[in-house]
Amino acid sequence: MSAVHIRTRMAVAALAVTVTALSAGNAHAGTRWCAADLSGVGDAALTGVTRVDADTSWAYGVQVSQEGKVQPRTPLLLARDDDEKAWHRIPMPAFADRSNQISEISAASQDDAWAVGLYEEKRGAFLTQHWDGSAWQVIGAPAPAGKRLSGAGLLNVSARAADDVWAVGWLIVVDSEEPDPDKPGGTIQQTHAEALVEHWDGKAWHIVPVPDATSLWTNSVTALAADDVWVSGYSSEDQPVMLHYDGASWSRVPVPYDGVNGELIDLETRGAHNIWAAGRKLNDDADTGHALLAHWNGHTWQQVPAPADTGRVTDLTLAPEGVAITGEQTDGTPYVMRLRNGRWSKLSVPSAGADASRHLTGVAWTPHGVTAVGYEEGATGLPSPLLLTGGN
């Protein structure tokens, strides 16, 4: 049992989550899915899953309740050690922001993890939370001075060390505002989007300027060293963008791809000469998106072919001899695929019940195989959390 689980369990709610086996009739040979019974969690959506250390996984998202016409939301975090079947809830303090949704969690060690979320206008800061091995503490990250925001958020975080954490996100900056003649009391805003990069130096968060920020949207970051940081996203022309920081300045590194438009939404790395990026490409103006996968060999980025019918990627994880991805086909059907030794295999996801739909938002590799998380939507209008493990 890992140290992180021992410490967190003291503050963990008594939530025992069992695992049941599922089969998929059209699954790839050998695929067997186990679905966690999350009925004790209530209405919720899982938005991501990550490995905290060598033997511990965290799945996170947002819990939703119905109080009259209002749907209060609270952060949701579940933890499990590889040698146990049960998932346990780790309490997290709620943000002041109404969404209370965790965008991403990254751990530098079992005693040092970070969660990032949206901008809170009331506090005038981006809400991040830090885990010290026993509890979470809410810490604000600064918003740009002198700018009025109509929306903003941190989307991704990379915790490399206690004094070296990077986070990226987005800003919607208000350029001007005037009364709306068609809506008494209303206003019309002119806005533009900007990239946002922040760095934690062990004491505080600081905004890190990036060139051409007003023409970029930053989605993901991975830090290998203080002088080796990668950031992915897309440009205002809807072209995939990759930025590299060498400790002193930023440079844009070309990522070849065969689409007309696209974006990169996730980065994973095995080292300075082995980095993976994933996202979406559009083959024409009517395309809803196909998988875009790229690999850095230490010298150049190269596109990695994916099956032609693979829809956009929502998350990427490293797996033995390759990677695994999850996403949605053009018809909204979720998928999980694995690339191993240059060959793709599809791990078919069990279908949802009648009048329900499933969405997969995150994926991680564990000794049990692929762990995919998401949510199911049904007639109630409230989400049900989904956590599947299989495809070893």
C-alpha positions in Angstrom: 0.0 0.0 0.0 1.4 3.4 -0.9 2.2 6.1 1.6 -0.3 8.5 0.0 -3.2 6.1 0.6 -2.2 5.6 4.2 -2.2 9.3 4.9 -5.4 10.2 2.9 -7.4 7.3 4.3 -7.7 9.0 7.7 -9.7 11.8 6.1 -11.5 9.7 3.6 -15.2 9.3 3.6 -16.5 5.8 4.1 -17.1 5.1 0.5 -16.4 1.6 -0.7 -16.5 1.1 -4.4 -16.8 -2.4 -5.7 -15.8 -3.7 -9.2 -17.9 -5.8 -11.5 -17.0 -7.5 -14.8 -18.4 -6.3 -18.1 -18.2 -7.7 -21.5 -18.5 -6.0 -24.9 -19.8 -8.1 -27.7 -17.8 -6.3 -30.3 -14.7 -5.8 -28.2 -11.2 -6.6 -29.4 -10.1 -10.2 -28.7 -9.1 -10.5 -25.0 -10.7 -7.3 -23.9 -12.6 -7.6 -20.6 -13.8 -4.5 -18.8 -14.4 -4.0 -15.1 -16.8 -1.2 -14.2 -16.5 0.3 -10.7 -19.8 0.5 -8.9 -20.0 4.2 -8.2 -23.6 4.3 -7.0 -22.5 5.5 -3.6 -20.9 8.6 -5.2 -24.2 10.0 -6.4 -24.7 12.2 -9.5 -21.3 13.1 -10.8 -19.0 13.3 -13.9 -15.4 12.2 -13.9 -13.3 14.4 -16.1 -9.8 12.9 -15.7 -7.6 10.1 -14.2 -3.9 10.2 -13.3 -1.2 8.2 -11.7 0.0 9.8 -8.5 2.9 7.4 -7.9 4.0 3.9 -8.9 1.0 2.2 -7.3 -1.8 4.8 -6.8 -4.4 6.2 -9.2 -6.7 9.2 -8.8 -9.9 9.8 -10.7 -11.4 13.3 -10.4 -14.3 15.4 -11.6 -17.4 17.2 -10.2 -20.4 16.0 -8.1 -23.8 17.5 -9.0 -26.9 17.7 -6.9 -30.3 19.2 -7.5 -31.8 21.7 -5.1 -34.9 23.2 -6.6 -33.8 24.9 -9.8 -30.2 25.1 -8.7 -27.5 22.4 -9.3 -24.8 22.9 -6.6 -21.4 21.3 -7.6 -18.5 20.2 -5.5 -15.1 18.8 -6.5 -14.9 15.0 -6.6 -11.7 13.0 -6.1 -11.4 9.2 -5.8 -8.2 7.2 -5.0 -7.2 3.6 -5.3 -4.0 1.6 -4.7 -3.2 -1.1 -7.3 -3.4 -3.9 -4.7 -6.9 -3.0 -3.7 -10.3 -3.2 -5.4 -11.9 -0.3 -3.5 -11.8 3.3 -4.5 -11.9 5.8 -1.7 -13.0 9.4 -1.7 -10.5 12.1 -0.7 -12.3 15.3 0.5 -11.5 18.5 -1.4 -12.5 22.0 -0.4 -15.0 23.7 -2.7 -14.1 26.6 -4.8 -16.1 29.8 -4.6 -16.8 29.5 -8.3 -20.1 27.8 -9.1 -18.6 25.2 -11.5 -16.3 23.7 -8.8 -14.8 21.6 -11.6 -11.2 20.3 -11.6 -9.6 20.7 -14.9 -6.5 18.7 -14.2 -4.4 17.1 -11.5 -0.6 16.5 -11.6 1.7 15.0 -8.9 5.4 15.6 -8.4 5.4 13.0 -5.6 2.9 11.3 -3.2 3.2 14.3 -1.0 3.1 17.0 -3.6 0.2 17.3 -6.1 -1.6 20.2 -7.8 -5.2 20.6 -9.1 -6.2 23.6 -11.3 -9.6 25.0 -12.2 -11.4 28.1 -13.4 -10.9 31.8 -12.8 -12.9 33.2 -9.8 -14.0 36.8 -10.4 -14.8 37.2 -6.7 -11.3 36.4 -5.7 -9.7 37.9 -8.9 -7.5 34.8 -9.2 -7.3 31.3 -10.7 -8.1 28.6 -8.2 -5.4 26.0 -7.7 -5.3 23.5 -4.9 -2.1 21.9 -3.4 -1.9 18.4 -1.8 0.7 18.0 0.9 0.1 14.3 1.5 -2.7 14.8 4.1 -4.9 17.6 3.0 -5.7 20.1 0.2 -5.1 23.8 0.4 -6.7 26.4 -1.9 -4.1 28.7 -3.4 -4.8 31.6 -5.8 -2.8 32.1 -9.1 -2.8 35.7 -10.3 -4.8 37.0 -13.2 -3.2 39.5 -15.6 -3.2 43.0 -14.1 -5.2 45.7 -15.8 -7.3 43.3 -17.9 -11.0 42.8 -17.5 -12.0 39.2 -18.0 -15.4 37.8 -19.2 -14.1 34.2 -18.7 -10.9 32.4 -18.0 -9.5 29.1 -16.7 -6.5 26.9 -16.2 -6.8 23.7 -18.3 -3.7 21.7 -17.5 -0.8 21.4 -15.0 2.6 19.7 -14.9 4.1 19.3 -11.4 7.8 18.4 -11.9 9.2 19.4 -8.5 8.1 21.3 -5.3 9.5 24.5 -6.8 8.8 23.9 -10.5 5.1 23.6 -11.5 3.6 24.8 -14.7 0.0 25.5 -15.6 -1.6 26.7 -18.8 -5.1 27.9 -19.8 -7.1 30.7 -21.5 -8.4 34.2 -21.1 -11.3 36.0 -22.6 -10.3 39.7 -22.4 -13.0 42.4 -22.6 -11.8 45.1 -25.1 -14.9 47.3 -24.9 -18.5 47.4 -23.6 -21.5 49.4 -24.6 -25.2 49.3 -23.8 -27.4 46.8 -25.7 -30.1 48.8 -27.5 -32.3 45.7 -27.8 -32.0 44.7 -24.1 -32.5 47.3 -21.4 -29.8 47.1 -18.8 -27.8 44.7 -21.0 -24.4 45.3 -22.6 -22.6 44.3 -25.7 -18.9 43.2 -25.2 -16.1 43.1 -27.7 -13.6 40.5 -26.6 -10.5 38.5 -27.6 -8.9 35.3 -26.4 -5.3 35.0 -25.1 -3.0 32.2 -24.0 -2.1 31.9 -20.3 1.0 30.3 -18.8 1.8 30.3 -15.1 4.7 29.0 -13.0 4.9 28.0 -9.3 8.4 28.6 -7.9 7.8 27.0 -4.5 6.4 30.2 -2.9 3.9 31.7 -5.4 2.4 31.5 -8.9 3.7 33.9 -11.5 2.4 34.7 -15.0 5.0 33.7 -17.6 4.7 35.8 -20.8 4.6 33.9 -24.1 5.1 35.5 -27.6 2.0 36.2 -29.6 -0.3 35.3 -26.7 -3.3 37.0 -28.4 -3.1 34.5 -31.3 -2.8 31.4 -29.2 -4.9 29.1 -27.1 -2.9 26.9 -24.7 -4.3 23.4 -23.8 -1.5 21.3 -22.2 1.9 21.5 -20.7 4.7 19.1 -19.7 7.8 20.1 -17.8 10.9 17.8 -18.1 13.4 20.2 -16.6 13.7 23.9 -15.7 15.0 24.5 -19.2 12.8 22.0 -21.0 9.1 22.8 -21.0 6.6 22.0 -23.8 3.2 23.7 -24.3 0.6 22.6 -26.9 -2.6 24.2 -28.2 -3.7 25.9 -31.3 -3.5 29.3 -33.1 -6.2 31.8 -34.0 -6.1 30.3 -37.5 -7.1 26.9 -35.9 -3.7 25.4 -36.6 -1.9 23.0 -34.1 0.8 24.9 -32.1 3.7 23.6 -30.1 5.8 25.9 -27.9 9.2 25.0 -26.3 10.8 26.9 -23.4 14.6 26.5 -22.9 14.8 28.3 -19.6 15.3 31.7 -21.2 12.9 32.1 -24.1 10.0 30.5 -26.0 10.2 29.1 -29.6 7.5 27.6 -31.8 8.3 24.1 -33.1 6.5 22.9 -36.2 4.2 19.9 -35.9 3.4 18.4 -39.3 -0.1 17.0 -39.9 -2.3 16.2 -42.9 -5.5 18.2 -42.0 -6.7 21.6 -42.9 -7.3 22.7 -39.2 -6.7 21.2 -35.8 -5.5 21.5 -32.3 -3.3 19.6 -29.7 -5.0 19.0 -26.4 -2.7 16.7 -24.5 1.1 16.0 -23.9 2.8 13.0 -22.3 6.5 12.3 -22.0 8.9 9.4 -21.3 11.9 11.8 -21.5 13.5 14.6 -23.6 13.6 12.4 -26.7 10.3 10.6 -26.4 7.2 12.9 -26.1 3.7 12.3 -27.4 1.0 14.8 -28.3 -2.7 14.2 -29.2 -5.7 16.1 -30.3 -7.9 16.6 -33.3 -7.5 17.4 -37.0 -10.2 18.5 -39.5 -9.9 17.1 -43.0 -12.4 19.6 -44.5 -14.8 22.3 -43.4 -17.6 19.8 -42.8 -15.4 17.4 -40.7 -16.2 17.1 -36.9 -12.8 15.8 -36.2 -10.4 12.9 -36.5 -7.5 11.7 -34.3 -4.3 13.7 -34.4 -1.2 12.0 -32.9 2.4 13.2 -33.0 5.7 12.1 -31.6 8.9 14.0 -30.7 12.1 12.0 -31.2 14.4 14.6 -29.7 14.9 16.4 -33.1 11.6 16.8 -34.8 7.9 16.2 -34.4 6.3 13.6 -36.7 2.7 12.7 -37.2 1.8 9.2 -36.2 -0.9 7.7 -38.4 -4.2 6.6 -36.7 -7.0 4.5 -38.2 -9.0 6.7 -40.7 -12.3 6.2 -38.7 -10.8 7.3 -35.4 -12.5 10.4 -34.1 -11.0 13.2 -32.1 -8.9 12.4 -29.0 -10.0 13.6 -25.6 -7.0 12.1 -23.6 -3.7 10.3 -24.1 -1.7 8.1 -21.7 1.6 6.3 -22.0 1.3 2.5 -22.2 3.9 -0.3 -22.6 5.4 -0.2 -26.1 3.3 2.8 -27.1 0.3 4.8 -26.0 -3.5 4.5 -25.3 -6.1 7.1 -26.3 -9.7 7.8 -25.6 -12.1 10.0 -27.6 -15.3 10.2 -29.5 -16.2 9.1 -33.0 -18.0 11.5 -35.3 -21.4 10.1 -34.1 -20.5 10.7 -30.5 -19.7 7.1 -29.7 -16.8 6.8 -27.2 -13.8 4.7 -28.0 -10.5 3.5 -26.4 -7.6 2.5 -28.6 -4.1 1.3 -28.0 -0.9 1.7 -30.1 1.6 -1.0 -29.3 4.8 -1.6 -31.3 3.3 0.4 -34.2 0.0 -1.4 -34.4 -3.4 -0.1 -33.3 -6.1 -2.2 -31.5 -9.6 -1.0 -30.6 -10.9 -1.8 -27.1 -14.6 -1.5 -27.6 -16.5 0.3 -24.8 -19.6 -1.4 -23.4 -22.7 0.4 -24.5 -24.9 2.5 -22.3 -28.3 1.5 -21.2 -31.5 2.4 -23.0 -32.0 6.2 -23.6 -28.6 7.0 -22.2 -25.3 8.0 -23.7 -21.7 7.6 -22.5 -18.8 10.0 -22.7 -15.1 9.2 -22.0 -13.0 12.1 -20.8 -9.8 10.6 -19.4 -7.5 7.6 -19.6 -4.5 6.3 -17.7 -2.4 3.1 -17.8 -2.1 1.0 -14.6 -1.0 -2.6 -13.9 -4.6 -3.5 -14.4 -4.5 -2.2 -17.9 -6.3 0.9 -19.3 -8.5 2.9 -16.9 -11.0 5.1 -18.7 -13.3 7.6 -16.9 -16.2 9.7 -17.9 -19.9 9.9 -17.3 -23.3 8.7 -18.6 -26.2 10.9 -19.4 -29.8 9.6 -18.9 -33.3 10.8 -18.6 -32.8 12.6 -15.3 -30.5 15.2 -16.9 -27.9 14.6 -14.2 -24.7 12.7 -15.0 -23.7 9.3 -13.6 -19.9 8.7 -13.1 -18.2 6.1 -15.2 -15.0 4.3 -14.4 -13.8 1.3 -16.6 -10.7 -0.8 -16.4 -9.6 -3.4 -18.9 -7.7 -4.1 -22.1 -4.4 -5.2 -20.5 
